[in-house]
Amino acid sequence: MTAVTLTSTTPRLAEIARSLAERPDEWLHRVRLSADGRWYERLHHDDDHEVWLISWLPGQATGFHDHGESEGAFTVVLGSLEEREPGSERTVGVGESCAFGRDYIHDVRNTSAAPAVSVHVYSPPLSTMRRYEETADGLVEVAVEQTEDW
């Protein structure tokens, strides 16, 4: 994994996610749960950043991925999520945020017995995401997704 450099943009993204998380009247009515996979909806998009609302049923996960040239942050607004980097993991609970720089590789999953909801912010807006598979020798890139794939 490449070293991740946080810029002055990253704390701003975390603040946008936290600020929206504190205003559930603006997004709570949009949340859906799907047994077929994580449900997500883009709430905002402009040239600077985009905001996504994601719901997670128990056991749903992203798999290891990065966000290409985008920096990002997410805040958990309901339940808890586990964020895994190669070799480490942490639980992110209600009101807690995670911010990351470009090329940051992680897996986010709901390991609890209850649904979870999170707000995600990316800048610039996502254009590519690389998917990775965990092997005995480390992570191996297995796919590149473009905007039209999600």
Number of C-alpha atoms within 10 A of each C-alpha: 10 8 9 13 12 15 12 7 16 22 16 16 25 23 17 18 29 23 13 17 26 12 10 12 10 11 13 13 8 12 13 15 16 12 11 8 14 20 17 20 14 13 15 12 15 10 8 9 18 19 24 17 25 20 24 30 23 16 15 22 18 15 16 22 23 22 24 20 18 22 27 30 24 28 30 24 24 18 20 25 27 16 20 17 15 13 6 8 13 11 14 18 17 16 17 17 19 17 22 25 23 21 20 23 24 21 18 21 22 24 19 16 11 13 18 24 26 26 28 26 31 28 24 18 21 18 14 18 20 17 21 20 13 13 8 6 6 11 16 13 12 11 12 14 14 13 10 7 9 7
